[in-house]
Amino acid sequence: VKQCSEQIGFLSRQLLGFRGADADLDTYPVPIKEVVGRSLVLAQRALVGIEVRNRLPLDLEISCAPALMTQVLTNLIENAGHAAAPGGWVELRASLDKGRCNLEIEDSGGGVPAELRERVFEPFFTTKPTGKGTGLGLSVARAIIHKHGGQLEIRDRGGRGFFAIDLPHASPVETRVDTVS
């Protein structure tokens, strides 16, 4: 409960300051497994009866505002769980490429049709039935990822669409304090 209340408080403060285009986020290196772990707990209701395939490296870190990144991942994981439906699967993968962390969320659902892959990021656009979604989750998620210096998009692999996040990697240099003698 304490961790959830801290999450809500931090998220509220970040979102209130988020509207300024040049406002800075409070980012620091965080193990990706930690942020994904929190997101999986928050998305657990959408994952009932779903096989979660967690293929994340143990030591990979990203530089992020953890509460905001948790919000993004929770939204994407919940959407994947709804698309997969009971008996399906959701897979999380991450890799490091040229100083960037690539995080993928894929599910066994039908996927987003090619003609809607950009529209789903528009505010208030939803493919869900009336009363089941606001159409804000993906537009807010994309804005948060952009604020982190990253990209959120739907990519295609073998005719299947999946959500891909590209973020700066938290290198050891970022976590070190250099001193001059």
N, C-alpha and C positions, 0 to 999 in steps of 0.2 A: 504494500500500500504506500509506504514511504517513497519507494522508487517510482511508482506511478505518479504520485503527487509532484515529485521533483520533475518528472518528465513533462507533466502538464504545465507546470510553472515555467520551466525553461522554454518549452515550445511556445507558450503565450508571449513571453518576452521576445523571443526571436521573431515570431510572426509580426508583432507590433512594430519592430524595427526593420522588418523585411521589406516594407513597401518602398523605402528609399533606395534608388538605383545604385547609389554609391555607398550604402551602409555596409559595414563589415560584419561578417559572421564570426562568431567565437569558435574557431576551428582548432583542432589539435589532433595528433596521431591517435587512432583508435584501431584495435584489432577488428577486422571485418566480421569475424565470428561473433564478437561481442554485440555489435549492432544488429546483425542478422538474428542472433539468439533472442534479443529483446523483441524484435519484430515478429518472430515466430510465436512467442508467448502472446503478444497482443493480437495476432491473427488466428489464434488457435480455434476459435468458433468456426471460421471459414475453412478450416483444415480437417474437420471431423470426417473420418472415413477416407482421407487422402493420404497417399504415401508421399512423404517428404524426403527427397533425395538431396542431402546436403553435401555438396562436393567442393567445399571451400578449403583452401590451404590454411593450416593452423597459424602460420606466422605472417600473413598478409595484413598490412595496415593501410588505412586510408586517412587522409587529412580531412576532417569533417566536423560539423556541429552535430554531435551524436543524436540529440533529440530530433532535429530536423531530418537527418538521414534515417532514423528509425521510423519517422512518419512516412517518408517516401517508400521504404521497403515494406512497411506494414500494408500500405495501400496496394502495392504491386503483388505482394504475396496473397492478400485477401482476394484480389481480382483473379489471380491464378487459381486459387482454391475454388472460387465460384465457377470458373470456366471448366476446371477439371471434373468437378462433381464427385460424389462418393464413388470409390472404386478406381478413381484416376490417380494421377501423380503430379507433383510439382517438383521441379529440379532447380537447384541453385548452384551456379558455377562461378568461379572467379579465376582470373589469371592476370599476370603482369606482363605488359608489353610496352617497351620504349618509355618507361617511367610513368605509365598510366595503368590504372587498375580497371579491368573490364569485368563487370558483374552481369551475369545473365540469369533471368528468371523465365523458365519455360514450363509449360503445363501440357497435359494430355488432352485439353479441350480442343474445340474446333478452330481456335485462333481468330485473329482479327482480320477480316477480309482486306485485301490489298487496297481497295478504294477507300477504306475508312482509317487506314493507318496513320494519317496525319490528323484527320478530324477528331480522333479520340482525345487528342491533346488540347482541343478547343474548349474554353470555359463553357460549362452547361451542356455540352454534348454528351449524351449517354446512349448506350445500346441496351441498357437495363429497362425493365418495365417501370411504368410510373410508380413513384413512391419507393423504389428500390435503390435509387442513386441520384446524386445531385449533379453529376457531370463536372465536378470540380476536382476530384482526386488526381487525375492524370495531369491536368493543367497546372495544379499547384506543385505536384511532384516534379514536373519538368522545370518549373521556375526555380524550385529549390536546388535541383541538380545544376542548372545554369549558374546559379549564385555561387555554387561550389567550384565553378570553373570546369564543369563537365557537360556531358550530353546524355539525354535520355531519348531513346528511339526504339522503334520496332524494327527488328532485322529479320531476315529470312534465312532459313537453313533447310534445304530439302523440301521446300514448299510449306514449311511450318514457320509461323511467325513467333518471335519471342521478344521480350523486353530486354534491352541492353543498356547498361549504364557505363559510361566511360568517365573515370574520375582521376584526379592527380593522386599518385601513390605517395604515401608518407614515408619518405626515405630517412635513413638514419641521420643524414645531415640536418634534416628539419628538426629533429628531436635533440640535437646536440647544442650546447651553448659554447661558443668559441670565446676564449679570453686572450687578450694580448698582454704579454708581460713586458 
